[in-house]
Amino acid sequence: MPSPAAPPAPLADSPSAVAATGLRKSYGGKTVLDGIDLHIPAGSVFALLGPNGAGKTTAVKILSTLIAADGGRARVAGHDLAADPQSVRAAIGVTGQFSAVDGLITGEENMLLMADLHHLPRREGRRVTAELLERFDLVEAAKKPAQSYSGGMRRRLDIAMTLVGGPRVIFLDEPTTGLDPRSRHRTWQIVRELVKGGVTVFLTTQYLEEADELADRIAVLNGGRIVAEGTADELKRTVPGGHVRIRFTDPAAYRSAAAVLHGAGRDDEALALQLPSDGSQRELRSVLDWLDSAGIEADELTVHAPDLDDVFFALTSSTATPGAGPAAASHQPKEALR
Ligand SMILES: Nc1ncnc2c1ncn2[C@@H]1O[C@H](COP(=O)(O)OP(=O)(O)OP(=O)(O)O)[C@@H](O)[C@H]1O
């Protein structure tokens, strides 16, 4: 997978489950991945976020050997993607938008087929199948055709099938899209259990809450580049958006508060003022003290801490510059970006 432009830097020897440098991919004249670097420690959950069409699935397909990159290098589970794709394939599991479930056969038959594909001896295949069906709460449905399964059951079967070969790295491409909240939480539980067992999970998701819940590290893909990477807390700290909102029911109280508090944003319709704030106890106390000393009674005071939505909107808005860090991203509040 040599790069036709500059040769990529050599990959450092590290215990990374995934180590990639300069991955590039274009379709026709359109650049989808414009040189992305990834370092995912073994036994962690990594989430790749990005708007529709950002190239998340393309990255998963490259790293799971389904398609070749145009440039860059990667090691997955310790094996070089280009030189030893067979070993990569033997060490990984992939599930998501391209489900492997055959609806015409039963859940159990799907599992046994997977065991055959992994050349497990018959007895061992049956043992692993029984264990996974039990673990994924599919024992009752095991003898029914998979096409009769609910979305959540099908997704669980898909992940269970991925585990038959005992993969060390699992790629979950949008694993909970279309699932109801209960099934989503169940899938999260499964991911946590996998990681406890030492598996590395590479997750793509549209749900920022999912990344927040599960991921040790998060990368945001936009314009073909990783525009930010860090823990959820690190990413949240990099964007503005924290504020205190003070709402009034008495228009006179609202007007006198707005008159004194010049810097506050006004929402005349809702009779609410908005003050930039880090949400700290000290700042909240000073707001409350100020209201008390001015003899103004507010009806509601809410604190808005920046969340991953703020990060996502700031980094992937049309005004955000691909390749620039979060500090260079748009500073518009979330509402304005929606
Ligand atoms: N085989 C292909 N031929 C041509 N273009 C493709 C092909 N596969 C993907 N693309 C294009 O590459 C871009 C990235 O697609 P990809 O599916 O990787 O994005 P994504 O981030 O996973 O999006 P989504 O969140 O919508 O699933 C899109 O513009 C898509 O149309």
Ligand as a Chemical Component Dictionary entry (heavy atoms), coordinates in Angstrom:
data_LIG
# 
_chem_comp.id                   LIG 
_chem_comp.type                 NON-POLYMER 
_chem_comp.pdbx_formal_charge   0 
_chem_comp.three_letter_code    LIG 
# 
loop_
_chem_comp_atom.comp_id 
_chem_comp_atom.atom_id 
_chem_comp_atom.alt_atom_id 
_chem_comp_atom.type_symbol 
_chem_comp_atom.charge 
_chem_comp_atom.model_Cartn_x 
_chem_comp_atom.model_Cartn_y 
_chem_comp_atom.model_Cartn_z 
_chem_comp_atom.pdbx_ordinal 
LIG N1  N1  N 0 -17.571 2.248  -3.534 1  
LIG C1  C1  C 0 -17.694 3.575  -3.592 2  
LIG N2  N2  N 0 -17.661 4.237  -4.762 3  
LIG C2  C2  C 0 -17.748 5.583  -4.818 4  
LIG N3  N3  N 0 -17.893 6.374  -3.732 5  
LIG C3  C3  C 0 -17.957 5.779  -2.544 6  
LIG C4  C4  C 0 -17.857 4.354  -2.387 7  
LIG N4  N4  N 0 -17.924 4.061  -1.067 8  
LIG C5  C5  C 0 -18.070 5.237  -0.414 9  
LIG N5  N5  N 0 -18.092 6.263  -1.288 10 
LIG C6  C6  C 0 -18.205 7.689  -0.946 11 
LIG O1  O1  O 0 -17.235 7.994  0.022  12 
LIG C7  C7  C 0 -17.750 8.915  0.984  13 
LIG C8  C8  C 0 -17.568 8.357  2.373  14 
LIG O2  O2  O 0 -18.457 7.264  2.535  15 
LIG P1  P1  P 0 -18.524 6.434  3.884  16 
LIG O3  O3  O 0 -19.593 5.402  3.722  17 
LIG O4  O4  O 0 -17.174 5.976  4.258  18 
LIG O5  O5  O 0 -18.978 7.562  4.918  19 
LIG P2  P2  P 0 -19.537 7.429  6.391  20 
LIG O6  O6  O 0 -18.815 8.444  7.212  21 
LIG O7  O7  O 0 -19.475 6.011  6.854  22 
LIG O8  O8  O 0 -21.030 7.897  6.187  23 
LIG P3  P3  P 0 -22.391 7.452  6.942  24 
LIG O9  O9  O 0 -22.334 8.038  8.300  25 
LIG O10 O10 O 0 -23.424 8.083  6.089  26 
LIG O11 O11 O 0 -22.441 5.948  6.939  27 
LIG C9  C9  C 0 -19.191 9.171  0.590  28 
LIG O12 O12 O 0 -19.247 10.376 -0.143 29 
LIG C10 C10 C 0 -19.538 8.003  -0.285 30 
LIG O13 O13 O 0 -20.500 8.370  -1.229 31 
# 
loop_
_chem_comp_bond.comp_id 
_chem_comp_bond.atom_id_1 
_chem_comp_bond.atom_id_2 
_chem_comp_bond.value_order 
_chem_comp_bond.pdbx_ordinal 
LIG N1  C1  SING 1  
LIG C1  N2  SING 2  
LIG C1  C4  DOUB 3  
LIG N2  C2  DOUB 4  
LIG C2  N3  SING 5  
LIG N3  C3  DOUB 6  
LIG C3  C4  SING 7  
LIG C3  N5  SING 8  
LIG C4  N4  SING 9  
LIG N4  C5  DOUB 10 
LIG C5  N5  SING 11 
LIG N5  C6  SING 12 
LIG C6  O1  SING 13 
LIG C6  C10 SING 14 
LIG O1  C7  SING 15 
LIG C7  C8  SING 16 
LIG C7  C9  SING 17 
LIG C8  O2  SING 18 
LIG O2  P1  SING 19 
LIG P1  O3  DOUB 20 
LIG P1  O4  SING 21 
LIG P1  O5  SING 22 
LIG O5  P2  SING 23 
LIG P2  O6  DOUB 24 
LIG P2  O7  SING 25 
LIG P2  O8  SING 26 
LIG O8  P3  SING 27 
LIG P3  O9  DOUB 28 
LIG P3  O10 SING 29 
LIG P3  O11 SING 30 
LIG C9  O12 SING 31 
LIG C9  C10 SING 32 
LIG C10 O13 SING 33 
# 
